[in-house]
């Protein structure tokens, strides 16, 4: 047996750095990386000890040992993902030489890692990059490449065959949509009230996922411009109390880090149910890049990802076959009703509306979509053989209510230049494009960057009014619950299930109140003796 080699300080620094930059790796995988990198064995206990707080001080001394060391490219796989995405977007229009690839790599590095030394991007790296991504002069990749109908049909049959190997409840689809949450049915009103810039600020991206029989609708993720929208603070509302996840970046769109985080959360969700599932996605760049990043560390243990055929997702993606449209119809029905109510009160809904209301309505609208509607949309996509469960006319019922509310606003002379109903329900600008219109390099770099820093949390706010809402005390909550329970009991056909829910919630509020009393210092009882708790 070869003699045991002690780990050096430089090696321990490298190990801690690699573990920090790859947080999803297990210690056994870190051990394999170490032995492969430094060509000698190391015990599991040494790995554990090296990563402990005992050696935390080494995290700040890397430059002492390696003052001129440049960042190693293999530590930043996002750079190569971004460069490959740029290659996909422009290869149809311009010839791409090695010099151009190197130039764009340097440009992307400066955008993505502005405070780090730019690597040399040597010929060896360039050759390896092209090999890893199968880049050749005569081959084009991605959506930009042409695919004939027979190739698409063959790929679709392969997807259908794979889907048949899973139970309907174990096959999922996820996708994004944009949502202009203050979009109006009156072209003149919209133009008068907000410019194009304000319109963009009143936009969020919604990410949805559900299985093929509609038995599991994953809680939605929303991506906005502000890290902490002011309206949440004004209303004293906690994100954690809403049945959704909120993310942010300057474009309010899906990026690779957010998608990777969502995939890990989804994998944990199905793991908690003890299931192995199939997840269908389109080849949107953030989807592919996040999948590739997680594949390197084998982080998805319960999820098999299958990409739908390129250039065909408008026909083959279940969420695009009516599920997202149904969500938007439910949402805009609520928005129109809000407009009617606000106008009746002499208020301007475009000013009183805010993103908190939009998130609340979006959660409710996602919940309103029935399992039958979801199952029908999967059948329309040709991915399941389940028989239709409800007539198509019932699936579009919210759109009928939308039309009635628009007619009501017209009769009240609140709106005048009415746009087509389909343009109101599904504005063309809401469609999620692979890369937003702007500087291509900057947009691609943003695709792989994290959300806004803390100091920019309010930089991208829309211009709505934010009414300050005081915190409701436990005493007030108990009174309101009692009144609502009495209201329900006074109805001829009161809902027993609602009364039971209110009773349970009343007990929960009492327990919260008791815990609050136990945690308060004794001096507070004298200063707040006359206040509600």
C-alpha positions as CSV (number, residue, x, y, z in Angstrom):
1,X,0.0,0.0,0.0
2,X,1.5,3.4,-0.9
3,X,2.3,5.6,2.0
4,X,-0.4,8.1,3.1
5,X,0.2,11.6,1.8
6,X,-0.8,14.6,4.0
7,X,-3.0,17.2,2.4
8,X,-1.2,20.5,1.8
9,X,-2.5,23.9,2.7
10,X,-2.8,24.8,-1.0
11,X,-4.8,21.6,-1.6
12,X,-7.1,22.3,1.3
13,X,-7.7,25.9,0.0
14,X,-8.5,24.5,-3.4
15,X,-10.9,21.9,-1.9
16,X,-12.8,24.5,0.2
17,X,-13.0,26.8,-2.8
18,X,-14.3,24.0,-5.0
19,X,-16.9,22.9,-2.4
20,X,-18.1,26.5,-2.0
21,X,-18.6,26.9,-5.8
22,X,-20.3,23.5,-6.1
23,X,-22.6,23.5,-3.0
24,X,-24.8,20.6,-4.3
25,X,-21.9,18.0,-4.4
26,X,-21.8,15.4,-1.6
27,X,-18.6,14.8,0.3
28,X,-18.0,11.5,-1.5
29,X,-18.1,13.4,-4.8
30,X,-15.7,16.0,-3.5
31,X,-13.4,13.2,-2.5
32,X,-13.5,11.9,-6.0
33,X,-12.7,15.3,-7.4
34,X,-9.8,15.8,-5.1
35,X,-8.2,12.4,-5.9
36,X,-8.7,13.0,-9.6
37,X,-7.2,16.6,-9.4
38,X,-4.2,15.9,-7.1
39,X,-3.6,12.2,-8.0
40,X,-3.4,10.8,-4.5
41,X,-5.8,9.2,-2.0
42,X,-7.5,11.1,0.8
43,X,-9.7,9.9,3.6
44,X,-13.4,10.9,4.1
45,X,-12.6,12.2,7.5
46,X,-9.9,14.6,6.0
47,X,-12.5,15.9,3.6
48,X,-15.0,16.5,6.4
49,X,-12.3,18.2,8.6
50,X,-11.1,20.4,5.7
51,X,-14.6,21.7,5.1
52,X,-15.3,22.4,8.8
53,X,-15.1,25.8,10.5
54,X,-11.7,24.9,11.8
55,X,-10.1,25.9,8.5
56,X,-12.5,28.8,7.7
57,X,-9.6,31.3,7.8
58,X,-8.1,29.7,4.7
59,X,-11.0,31.1,2.6
60,X,-9.3,34.6,2.7
61,X,-5.7,33.6,2.0
62,X,-5.9,32.2,-1.5
63,X,-4.2,35.1,-3.0
64,X,-1.3,34.8,-0.5
65,X,-0.5,31.4,-1.8
66,X,-1.4,32.1,-5.5
67,X,-1.2,35.8,-6.0
68,X,-1.1,35.7,-9.8
69,X,-3.4,32.7,-10.3
70,X,-6.2,33.4,-12.8
71,X,-9.6,32.0,-12.4
72,X,-9.9,28.5,-13.8
73,X,-12.6,28.2,-16.4
74,X,-13.8,24.8,-15.2
75,X,-14.9,26.6,-12.0
76,X,-17.3,28.7,-14.1
77,X,-19.4,26.5,-16.3
78,X,-22.0,29.3,-16.7
79,X,-19.5,31.1,-18.9
80,X,-19.4,28.3,-21.4
81,X,-23.1,27.9,-21.3
82,X,-23.5,31.6,-22.0
83,X,-21.0,31.5,-24.9
84,X,-22.7,28.4,-26.4
85,X,-26.1,30.2,-26.2
86,X,-24.6,33.2,-28.0
87,X,-23.3,30.8,-30.6
88,X,-26.7,29.4,-31.1
89,X,-28.3,32.8,-31.6
90,X,-25.9,34.2,-34.2
91,X,-24.5,31.2,-36.1
92,X,-27.3,31.4,-38.8
93,X,-26.5,35.0,-39.6
94,X,-22.7,35.4,-39.3
95,X,-19.6,33.2,-39.7
96,X,-18.0,32.4,-36.4
97,X,-14.2,31.9,-36.3
98,X,-12.1,30.9,-33.3
99,X,-11.1,34.5,-32.9
100,X,-14.7,35.6,-32.7
101,X,-15.5,32.9,-30.1
102,X,-12.5,34.0,-28.0
103,X,-13.5,37.7,-28.3
104,X,-17.1,37.0,-27.2
105,X,-15.8,34.8,-24.3
106,X,-13.8,37.7,-23.0
107,X,-16.8,40.1,-23.4
108,X,-19.1,37.7,-21.6
109,X,-16.6,37.2,-18.8
110,X,-16.4,40.9,-18.2
111,X,-20.2,41.1,-17.9
112,X,-20.6,38.1,-15.7
113,X,-17.5,38.4,-13.5
114,X,-16.6,42.1,-13.6
115,X,-14.4,41.9,-10.5
116,X,-12.2,39.0,-11.5
117,X,-9.1,38.6,-13.7
118,X,-10.0,37.6,-17.3
119,X,-8.6,34.2,-18.2
120,X,-6.4,33.8,-21.3
121,X,-8.9,31.6,-23.2
122,X,-6.1,29.5,-24.7
123,X,-6.2,27.4,-27.8
124,X,-6.5,24.3,-25.6
125,X,-9.5,25.7,-23.8
126,X,-11.1,26.8,-27.2
127,X,-10.5,23.3,-28.6
128,X,-12.1,21.7,-25.5
129,X,-15.0,24.1,-25.5
130,X,-15.9,23.2,-29.2
131,X,-15.5,19.5,-28.4
132,X,-17.7,19.7,-25.3
133,X,-20.5,21.4,-27.2
134,X,-20.0,19.6,-30.5
135,X,-19.4,22.8,-32.4
136,X,-18.3,22.3,-36.0
137,X,-18.2,24.6,-39.0
138,X,-20.9,22.9,-40.9
139,X,-23.4,22.1,-38.1
140,X,-26.0,24.4,-36.6
141,X,-27.7,23.8,-33.3
142,X,-30.9,24.7,-31.4
143,X,-34.2,26.3,-32.5
144,X,-32.4,28.3,-35.2
145,X,-31.5,25.1,-37.1
146,X,-34.0,23.8,-39.5
147,X,-35.8,20.6,-38.7
148,X,-38.0,18.9,-41.2
149,X,-41.4,17.7,-40.3
150,X,-40.5,14.0,-40.4
151,X,-37.7,14.6,-37.8
152,X,-40.1,16.4,-35.5
153,X,-42.7,13.7,-35.9
154,X,-40.1,11.0,-35.0
155,X,-39.0,12.9,-31.9
156,X,-42.6,13.4,-30.9
157,X,-43.2,9.6,-31.1
158,X,-40.2,9.1,-28.9
159,X,-41.6,11.5,-26.3
160,X,-45.0,9.8,-26.5
161,X,-43.4,6.4,-26.0
162,X,-41.5,7.6,-23.0
163,X,-44.7,9.2,-21.5
164,X,-46.5,5.9,-21.8
165,X,-43.9,4.3,-19.4
166,X,-45.1,6.5,-16.5
167,X,-48.4,6.7,-14.6
168,X,-50.3,9.9,-15.6
169,X,-49.8,11.4,-12.1
170,X,-46.0,11.0,-12.6
171,X,-45.7,13.0,-15.9
172,X,-45.3,16.8,-15.5
173,X,-44.9,19.8,-17.8
174,X,-43.5,23.2,-16.8
175,X,-43.4,26.5,-18.7
176,X,-43.4,30.3,-18.3
177,X,-45.6,33.1,-19.4
178,X,-45.4,36.8,-19.1
179,X,-48.2,38.7,-17.4
180,X,-49.0,42.4,-17.9
181,X,-50.9,42.7,-14.6
182,X,-52.3,46.1,-15.4
183,X,-53.2,45.4,-19.1
184,X,-56.5,47.1,-20.0
185,X,-59.1,46.3,-22.7
186,X,-59.1,50.0,-23.7
187,X,-56.2,51.0,-26.0
188,X,-56.7,54.7,-25.4
189,X,-56.8,54.2,-21.6
190,X,-53.7,52.1,-21.6
191,X,-51.8,54.7,-23.7
192,X,-52.9,57.6,-21.6
193,X,-52.1,56.0,-18.2
194,X,-48.7,54.4,-18.9
195,X,-45.9,54.7,-21.3
196,X,-44.0,51.7,-22.7
197,X,-41.5,51.9,-19.9
198,X,-44.2,51.8,-17.2
199,X,-45.8,48.9,-19.1
200,X,-42.6,46.9,-18.8
201,X,-42.4,47.6,-15.1
202,X,-46.0,46.3,-14.7
203,X,-44.9,42.9,-16.0
204,X,-44.0,39.7,-14.2
205,X,-43.1,36.2,-15.4
206,X,-45.1,33.3,-14.0
207,X,-43.7,29.8,-14.0
208,X,-46.2,27.0,-13.8
209,X,-46.0,23.2,-13.5
210,X,-48.6,20.4,-13.3
211,X,-49.0,16.7,-14.0
212,X,-51.0,15.1,-16.7
213,X,-54.1,14.1,-14.7
214,X,-54.3,17.5,-12.8
215,X,-53.8,15.9,-9.4
216,X,-50.7,18.0,-8.6
217,X,-50.4,21.7,-9.4
218,X,-47.0,22.9,-8.2
219,X,-47.2,26.2,-6.4
220,X,-46.3,28.9,-8.9
221,X,-43.0,30.9,-9.0
222,X,-43.2,34.6,-10.0
223,X,-40.3,36.7,-11.2
224,X,-40.6,40.5,-11.0
225,X,-38.3,43.5,-11.2
226,X,-38.1,44.4,-7.5
227,X,-36.4,42.2,-4.9
228,X,-38.8,43.5,-2.2
229,X,-41.8,45.4,-3.8
230,X,-42.8,48.4,-1.7
231,X,-46.5,47.3,-1.7
232,X,-45.5,44.2,0.3
233,X,-43.9,46.2,3.0
234,X,-46.7,48.8,3.0
235,X,-49.2,46.0,3.7
236,X,-46.9,44.2,6.1
237,X,-47.3,41.0,4.0
238,X,-44.6,38.3,4.2
239,X,-43.7,36.4,1.0
240,X,-43.5,33.2,3.0
241,X,-47.2,33.4,3.9
242,X,-48.2,33.3,0.2
243,X,-48.6,30.1,-1.7
244,X,-45.9,31.0,-4.2
245,X,-42.2,31.8,-4.6
246,X,-41.0,35.3,-5.6
247,X,-37.8,35.9,-7.5
248,X,-36.4,39.1,-9.1
249,X,-34.0,40.4,-11.7
250,X,-33.8,43.5,-13.9
251,X,-35.7,41.9,-16.8
252,X,-38.3,40.1,-14.7
253,X,-37.6,36.9,-16.6
254,X,-36.5,33.3,-16.1
255,X,-32.7,32.9,-15.8
256,X,-30.5,29.9,-15.4
257,X,-29.9,30.2,-11.7
258,X,-33.6,30.6,-11.0
259,X,-34.5,27.7,-13.2
260,X,-31.8,25.5,-11.5
261,X,-33.2,26.5,-8.1
262,X,-36.8,25.6,-9.3
263,X,-35.6,22.2,-10.6
264,X,-34.0,21.4,-7.3
265,X,-37.2,22.4,-5.4
266,X,-39.3,20.4,-7.8
267,X,-37.1,17.3,-7.3
268,X,-37.5,17.7,-3.5
269,X,-41.2,18.0,-3.9
270,X,-41.6,14.7,-5.8
271,X,-39.1,13.0,-3.5
272,X,-41.2,14.0,-0.5
273,X,-44.0,11.9,-2.1
274,X,-41.7,9.0,-2.7
275,X,-42.0,9.2,-6.5
276,X,-39.8,9.1,-9.6
277,X,-41.3,11.4,-12.3
278,X,-40.9,12.5,-15.9
279,X,-40.7,16.3,-16.5
280,X,-41.4,17.6,-20.0
281,X,-39.9,21.0,-21.0
282,X,-39.3,23.1,-24.1
283,X,-35.8,23.9,-25.1
284,X,-35.9,27.5,-23.8
285,X,-32.3,28.5,-23.1
286,X,-32.7,28.8,-19.3
287,X,-34.2,25.3,-19.2
288,X,-31.4,23.7,-21.1
289,X,-28.6,25.6,-19.3
290,X,-30.0,24.8,-15.9
291,X,-30.5,21.1,-16.8
292,X,-26.9,20.9,-18.0
293,X,-25.5,22.5,-14.9
294,X,-27.4,20.2,-12.6
295,X,-26.5,17.1,-14.7
296,X,-22.8,17.8,-14.0
297,X,-23.4,17.2,-10.3
298,X,-26.2,14.6,-10.6
299,X,-28.3,16.8,-8.4
300,X,-31.7,15.5,-9.7
301,X,-32.4,12.2,-8.0
302,X,-36.1,11.8,-8.7
303,X,-36.7,13.6,-11.9
304,X,-36.0,12.6,-15.5
305,X,-36.1,15.5,-17.9
306,X,-37.3,15.1,-21.5
307,X,-37.2,18.0,-23.9
308,X,-40.1,18.4,-26.4
309,X,-39.2,18.6,-30.1
310,X,-37.9,22.0,-31.1
311,X,-40.2,24.3,-33.2
312,X,-43.2,22.2,-32.1
313,X,-44.0,23.3,-28.5
314,X,-46.9,25.5,-29.5
315,X,-48.7,22.2,-30.5
316,X,-47.1,19.7,-28.1
317,X,-46.7,21.5,-24.8
318,X,-49.8,20.9,-22.6
319,X,-49.5,24.2,-20.8
320,X,-49.7,25.9,-24.1
321,X,-52.9,24.0,-25.1
322,X,-55.2,26.0,-22.9
323,X,-53.9,25.8,-19.3
324,X,-52.0,29.1,-19.4
325,X,-54.9,30.7,-21.4
326,X,-57.3,29.5,-18.7
327,X,-55.1,31.1,-16.0
328,X,-55.1,34.4,-17.8
329,X,-58.8,34.4,-18.3
330,X,-59.3,33.8,-14.6
331,X,-56.8,36.5,-13.7
332,X,-58.2,39.1,-16.1
333,X,-61.7,38.4,-14.9
334,X,-60.6,39.4,-11.4
335,X,-58.8,42.5,-12.8
336,X,-61.8,43.7,-14.7
337,X,-64.1,43.2,-11.6
338,X,-61.6,45.2,-9.6
339,X,-61.7,48.0,-12.3
340,X,-65.5,48.1,-12.1
341,X,-65.4,48.2,-8.2
342,X,-62.8,50.9,-8.1
343,X,-64.5,53.1,-10.7
344,X,-67.7,52.8,-8.6
345,X,-65.9,54.1,-5.6
346,X,-64.5,57.1,-7.6
347,X,-61.0,55.7,-7.6
348,X,-58.5,55.1,-10.5
349,X,-57.7,51.3,-10.7
350,X,-54.5,51.9,-12.6
351,X,-53.2,53.8,-9.6
352,X,-54.6,51.7,-6.8
353,X,-53.5,48.4,-8.4
354,X,-50.2,46.9,-7.3
355,X,-48.1,43.8,-7.7
356,X,-49.3,42.4,-4.4
357,X,-52.9,42.2,-5.7
358,X,-51.5,40.7,-8.9
359,X,-49.8,37.9,-7.0
360,X,-52.8,37.2,-4.9
361,X,-55.1,37.0,-8.0
362,X,-52.5,34.9,-9.8
363,X,-52.4,32.4,-7.0
364,X,-56.2,32.2,-6.9
365,X,-56.4,32.0,-10.7
366,X,-53.9,29.1,-10.8
367,X,-56.0,27.3,-8.1
368,X,-59.2,27.9,-10.2
369,X,-58.0,25.7,-13.1
370,X,-59.7,22.3,-12.7
371,X,-58.0,19.0,-13.0
372,X,-60.4,18.2,-15.8
373,X,-59.2,21.2,-17.8
374,X,-55.6,20.2,-17.3
375,X,-56.2,16.6,-18.4
376,X,-58.0,17.8,-21.5
377,X,-55.1,20.0,-22.4
378,X,-52.7,17.1,-22.1
379,X,-55.0,15.1,-24.4
380,X,-55.1,18.0,-26.9
381,X,-51.3,18.0,-27.0
382,X,-51.4,14.3,-28.0
383,X,-49.4,13.1,-25.1
384,X,-52.0,11.1,-23.3
385,X,-55.0,8.9,-24.3
386,X,-57.2,10.1,-21.4
387,X,-60.9,10.6,-22.6
388,X,-62.2,14.2,-22.3
389,X,-63.7,14.9,-18.9
390,X,-65.6,18.2,-19.5
391,X,-67.0,19.9,-22.6
392,X,-64.6,22.5,-24.2
393,X,-67.3,25.2,-23.6
394,X,-66.9,24.8,-19.8
395,X,-63.1,25.3,-20.1
396,X,-63.5,28.8,-21.5
397,X,-66.3,30.0,-19.1
398,X,-64.0,32.7,-17.6
399,X,-63.6,34.3,-21.0
400,X,-67.4,34.8,-21.2
401,X,-67.4,36.6,-17.8
402,X,-64.5,38.8,-19.1
403,X,-66.6,39.8,-22.1
404,X,-69.6,40.6,-19.9
405,X,-67.4,42.8,-17.6
406,X,-66.0,44.7,-20.6
407,X,-69.5,45.3,-21.8
408,X,-70.4,46.7,-18.4
409,X,-67.4,49.1,-18.5
410,X,-68.4,50.2,-21.9
411,X,-72.0,50.9,-20.8
412,X,-70.7,52.9,-17.9
413,X,-68.4,54.9,-20.3
414,X,-65.3,53.9,-18.4
415,X,-63.6,52.5,-21.5
416,X,-64.1,53.5,-25.1
417,X,-61.5,52.2,-27.6
418,X,-62.1,48.4,-26.9
419,X,-59.4,46.0,-28.3
420,X,-60.2,42.5,-29.5
421,X,-61.0,40.1,-26.7
422,X,-58.2,37.8,-27.6
423,X,-55.6,40.6,-27.6
424,X,-56.8,41.5,-24.1
425,X,-56.7,37.9,-22.8
426,X,-53.4,37.0,-24.5
427,X,-51.4,40.1,-25.5
428,X,-48.7,39.2,-28.0
429,X,-46.0,41.0,-26.0
430,X,-46.6,38.6,-23.1
431,X,-45.1,35.7,-24.9
432,X,-41.8,34.6,-23.3
433,X,-39.0,34.9,-25.9
434,X,-35.7,33.1,-25.5
435,X,-33.8,36.3,-25.2
436,X,-35.4,39.7,-24.5
437,X,-34.9,42.4,-27.2
438,X,-31.8,44.4,-26.3
439,X,-28.1,44.0,-26.3
440,X,-27.6,40.3,-27.0
441,X,-24.4,39.9,-25.0
442,X,-25.8,41.7,-22.0
443,X,-29.0,39.8,-22.1
444,X,-27.2,36.4,-22.4
445,X,-24.9,37.3,-19.5
446,X,-28.0,38.3,-17.4
447,X,-29.4,34.8,-18.2
448,X,-26.7,33.3,-16.0
449,X,-26.6,35.9,-13.2
450,X,-28.3,35.8,-9.8
451,X,-31.1,38.2,-8.8
452,X,-30.7,41.9,-7.9
453,X,-28.3,42.9,-5.1
454,X,-29.8,44.2,-1.9
455,X,-29.0,47.8,-2.6
456,X,-31.1,47.7,-5.9
457,X,-34.1,46.0,-4.4
458,X,-36.4,48.9,-5.2
459,X,-34.8,50.1,-8.4
460,X,-37.4,48.5,-10.7
461,X,-40.7,49.6,-9.2
462,X,-43.9,50.4,-11.1
463,X,-45.7,53.7,-10.3
464,X,-48.7,52.4,-8.4
465,X,-49.9,54.0,-5.1
466,X,-48.9,52.0,-2.1
467,X,-51.5,52.3,0.7
468,X,-50.0,51.8,4.2
469,X,-51.9,49.0,5.9
470,X,-51.5,48.6,9.6
471,X,-50.7,45.2,11.1
472,X,-53.9,43.4,12.2
473,X,-53.7,42.4,15.9
474,X,-54.6,39.0,17.2
475,X,-57.6,40.6,19.0
476,X,-58.9,42.2,15.8
477,X,-58.4,38.9,13.9
478,X,-60.4,37.0,16.5
479,X,-63.3,39.5,16.2
480,X,-63.3,39.3,12.4
481,X,-63.4,35.5,12.5
482,X,-66.3,35.5,14.9
483,X,-68.2,38.0,12.7
484,X,-67.6,35.9,9.6
485,X,-68.7,32.7,11.4
486,X,-71.9,34.4,12.5
487,X,-72.5,35.6,9.0
488,X,-72.2,32.1,7.6
489,X,-74.5,30.7,10.4
490,X,-77.1,33.2,9.5
491,X,-77.3,32.0,5.9
492,X,-80.0,29.6,4.9
493,X,-77.5,27.3,3.3
494,X,-74.4,28.0,5.3
495,X,-71.3,26.0,4.5
496,X,-70.4,23.6,7.2
497,X,-66.9,23.1,5.9
498,X,-66.2,26.8,6.0
499,X,-67.4,27.1,9.6
500,X,-65.1,24.2,10.6
501,X,-62.2,25.9,8.9
502,X,-63.0,29.2,10.7
503,X,-63.2,27.4,14.0
504,X,-59.8,25.8,13.4
505,X,-58.3,29.1,12.4
506,X,-59.7,30.7,15.5
507,X,-57.8,28.2,17.6
508,X,-54.6,28.9,15.7
509,X,-54.9,32.7,16.2
510,X,-55.5,32.1,20.0
511,X,-52.3,30.0,20.1
512,X,-50.4,32.7,18.3
513,X,-51.7,35.3,20.7
514,X,-50.7,33.1,23.7
515,X,-47.2,32.6,22.3
516,X,-46.9,36.3,21.8
517,X,-47.9,37.0,25.4
518,X,-45.3,34.5,26.6
519,X,-42.5,36.1,24.6
520,X,-43.2,39.7,25.7
521,X,-41.2,41.4,28.5
522,X,-43.2,42.2,31.6
523,X,-42.7,46.0,31.1
524,X,-44.8,45.8,27.9
525,X,-47.9,44.9,29.8
526,X,-47.9,48.3,31.5
527,X,-47.1,50.4,28.4
528,X,-49.7,48.5,26.2
529,X,-52.4,47.7,28.8
530,X,-55.1,49.6,26.8
531,X,-54.1,48.3,23.4
532,X,-55.4,45.3,21.5
533,X,-53.0,42.3,21.3
